[in-house]
Amino acid sequence: MSDDRDRDEPPEYTVYRARPALLTGRPRAEDPLAAGPPAPPGGPQRRRWRARLPARLRGAATWKRVLAWLALGAVAWVGLSVVLFLLSAQIEQSKVSGAAERALDHGGFPLTSASTVLVLGSDQRPKSSKEPGAAGLASRSDTIMLLRVGGGKSARLSIPRDTVVDIPGHGRDKINAAYAYGGAALTIATVKRFLGIDVNHLVEVNFANFPRFIDALGGVNVRTGCVRAKVNGGYARGGVTLRLRRGTHHLDGKRALALARVRKNACRPGEDDLARALRQQQILAAIRHRLISPTTFGRLPWVSWEGPRAIRTDMAGPALLGLFGAMATTGDPRTRVLKPSGGVVLPNGGAGLVVSDAEKRVEVRRFLAG
């Protein structure tokens, strides 16, 4: 009887009551049935944060999720670089004179439309420098080069600085004197008259900031012949002394700029402006190679900030970005140089070079064809 009565009675159960934890509100661990599976580290805040992520980024790390995070980081890195480039370009654009902007001819967007860009480098030095040209005297243009870019065009034409031309309002003189007489505006007008072409944009190399741009790139590799020169007086006068053997050299910004300025090479005393233009072409090619190198990606924000600061231009940020894009994607053309047909003595007693009309026509036609 007692066995039958025991079977009829319900079994005894132990009841556990879960008390909420003090801070999280989750059941305490002593209630194994109410506690449920263990919570991920970080508590509710982390769960809420993870819930906001796309589904492909939640969960355990996989190679797809790693690639997604890397892609997201790369996009942010490029975005930061673009913002810095546009901001820097906007600051530098304001430094171009209104007279120079008025002397230019309107053109299309440099990436998609063929444009002619005048590149000038003057011999002006910072006032704190001991170099010649730093005493506040009128400076002349050290470099005069035309670029044809955009719309699939890619050409370069260099004008020797001693070329004798008609400078509006000043008569016959060397073309580099136009910068001393009237700055970039008069140089633009002189080049347009001399070659009979439109000039759409201006780029003036800022020698004070140019070395920082090269350094932001991590330097450049340039192959040269033997070069021994004291540029702007050498180290003793605030310039640079170069001693380069034949071969490839890794140059920082200061030495790369000095190489572009070499006028008298002790290794080859007979060199002229054609050799100088060739070295400048090699430096431009080295910069372009560095810009498209994958190793520059890690330096991109610094390069983007220093790039516009190395020049003064009429172009706003988007147009300048288009110019750089066109230069990076349309090859690396050889820089052609106007070849003089002879020399001439100027009224002031100086000597200059004469370029024939036939030479101008041939080179301008080749340049515009790109």
Residue pairs with C-beta under 8 A, 6 or more apart in sequence:
16 30
16 31
16 32
16 33
16 34
17 31
18 27
18 28
18 31
18 34
18 35
19 27
19 28
19 31
20 26
20 27
20 28
21 27
21 28
24 39
24 43
24 44
25 44
26 35
26 39
27 34
27 35
27 36
28 35
29 35
39 47
40 46
40 47
42 49
50 58
51 58
56 64
56 65
56 68
57 65
57 68
57 69
59 65
77 297
77 300
77 301
78 300
80 301
81 300
81 301
81 303
81 304
82 304
82 321
84 301
84 304
84 305
85 304
85 305
85 307
85 308
85 317
85 320
85 321
86 317
86 318
86 321
87 305
87 317
88 304
88 305
88 306
88 307
88 308
88 309
88 317
89 308
89 313
89 315
89 316
89 317
89 320
89 321
90 316
90 317
91 308
91 309
92 206
92 308
92 309
92 311
92 312
92 313
93 313
93 314
93 315
93 316
93 317
95 312
96 184
96 202
96 204
96 312
96 313
96 314
97 183
97 184
97 185
99 182
99 183
99 185
100 183
100 184
100 185
100 188
100 202
100 314
101 202
101 314
102 185
103 184
103 185
103 188
103 189
103 192
103 199
104 188
104 199
104 200
104 201
104 202
104 314
105 198
105 199
105 200
106 200
107 113
107 114
107 115
107 116
107 198
107 200
107 201
108 114
108 115
108 150
108 151
109 150
109 318
109 319
109 322
110 117
110 149
110 150
110 201
110 315
110 319
110 320
110 322
110 323
110 326
111 150
111 322
111 323
111 325
111 326
112 150
112 151
112 322
113 150
113 151
114 148
114 149
114 150
114 151
114 152
114 153
114 370
115 148
115 149
115 150
115 200
115 201
115 323
116 146
116 147
116 148
116 197
116 198
116 199
116 200
116 201
116 368
117 146
117 147
117 148
117 149
117 199
117 200
117 201
117 202
117 203
117 323
118 144
118 145
118 146
118 187
118 188
118 191
118 199
118 201
118 202
118 203
119 143
119 144
119 145
119 146
119 147
119 203
119 204
119 205
120 141
120 143
120 144
120 179
120 184
120 187
120 202
120 203
120 204
120 205
121 141
121 142
121 143
121 204
121 205
121 207
121 260
122 139
122 140
122 141
122 142
122 179
122 204
122 205
122 207
123 132
123 133
123 139
123 140
123 141
123 142
124 133
124 134
124 139
124 207
125 131
125 132
125 133
125 134
125 207
125 232
126 134
126 208
127 134
127 136
128 134
129 238
130 233
130 237
130 238
130 239
131 232
131 233
131 237
131 238
131 239
132 232
132 233
132 237
133 139
133 232
134 238
138 180
138 181
139 179
139 180
140 161
140 174
140 176
140 177
140 179
140 180
141 161
141 175
141 176
141 178
141 179
141 187
142 161
142 176
142 261
143 158
143 161
143 205
143 260
143 280
144 158
144 159
144 161
144 175
144 176
144 187
144 191
145 156
145 157
145 158
145 159
145 277
145 280
145 335
146 156
146 157
146 158
146 159
146 191
146 195
146 199
146 367
147 155
147 156
147 203
147 327
148 154
148 155
148 156
148 157
148 367
148 368
148 370
149 323
149 326
149 327
149 330
150 322
150 323
150 326
152 330
152 370
153 330
153 370
154 326
154 327
154 330
154 331
154 332
154 333
154 370
155 333
155 336
155 366
155 367
155 368
155 369
155 370
156 281
156 284
156 333
156 334
156 335
156 336
157 335
157 336
157 337
157 338
157 363
157 364
157 367
158 277
158 280
158 281
158 335
158 336
158 337
158 338
159 175
159 191
159 194
159 337
159 338
160 175
160 272
160 273
160 274
160 277
160 337
160 338
160 340
160 353
161 174
161 175
161 176
161 273
162 174
162 175
162 176
162 273
162 351
162 352
162 353
163 174
163 175
163 194
163 338
163 340
163 352
163 353
163 354
163 355
164 172
164 173
164 174
164 175
164 344
164 346
164 352
164 353
164 354
165 172
165 173
165 174
165 175
165 178
165 190
165 193
165 194
166 172
166 190
166 193
166 194
167 173
167 175
167 177
167 178
167 181
167 186
167 190
168 186
168 189
168 190
168 193
169 181
169 182
169 186
170 177
170 178
170 181
171 347
172 346
172 347
173 346
173 348
173 352
174 346
174 350
174 352
175 187
175 190
175 191
175 194
178 186
178 187
178 189
178 190
179 186
179 187
182 189
184 202
184 204
188 199
188 202
191 197
191 199
192 198
192 199
194 360
195 360
195 364
196 360
196 364
197 364
197 367
197 368
201 313
201 314
201 315
201 319
201 323
202 312
202 313
202 314
203 311
203 312
203 313
204 311
204 312
204 313
205 310
205 311
206 309
206 310
206 311
206 312
207 257
209 306
209 309
209 310
210 253
210 257
210 310
211 252
211 253
211 254
211 256
211 257
212 253
212 306
212 309
212 310
213 253
213 303
213 306
213 307
213 309
213 310
214 220
214 251
214 252
214 253
214 256
214 257
214 287
215 252
215 253
215 306
216 299
216 302
216 303
216 305
216 306
216 307
217 287
217 290
217 291
217 296
217 299
217 303
218 290
218 295
218 296
218 299
219 250
219 251
219 252
219 253
219 256
220 250
220 251
220 256
220 283
220 286
220 287
220 289
220 290
221 248
221 249
221 250
221 251
221 286
221 289
221 290
222 248
222 249
222 251
222 256
222 259
222 279
222 282
222 283
222 286
223 247
223 248
223 249
223 282
224 244
224 246
224 247
224 249
224 259
224 279
224 282
225 246
225 267
225 268
226 244
226 245
226 246
226 265
226 267
226 268
227 242
227 243
227 244
227 259
227 262
227 265
227 267
227 279
228 242
228 243
228 244
228 265
228 266
228 267
229 241
229 242
229 258
229 262
229 263
229 264
229 265
229 266
230 239
230 240
230 241
230 242
231 239
231 240
231 241
231 242
231 258
231 261
231 262
232 238
232 239
232 240
232 258
232 261
233 239
234 240
234 241
235 241
239 258
240 254
240 255
240 257
240 258
242 255
242 258
242 259
242 262
244 259
251 259
256 283
256 286
259 279
259 283
260 276
260 279
260 280
260 283
262 276
262 279
263 276
264 271
265 271
265 275
268 275
273 337
274 337
274 339
277 335
277 337
278 335
280 335
281 334
281 335
284 335
285 332
288 327
288 328
288 332
289 332
290 296
291 303
291 324
291 328
292 328
296 303
307 324
308 317
308 320
313 320
315 323
336 363
336 366
336 367
338 355
338 359
338 360
338 363
339 355
339 359
340 353
340 354
340 355
341 354
341 355
341 356
341 359
342 353
342 354
343 351
343 352
343 353
343 354
344 351
344 352
344 353
344 354
345 351
345 352
346 352
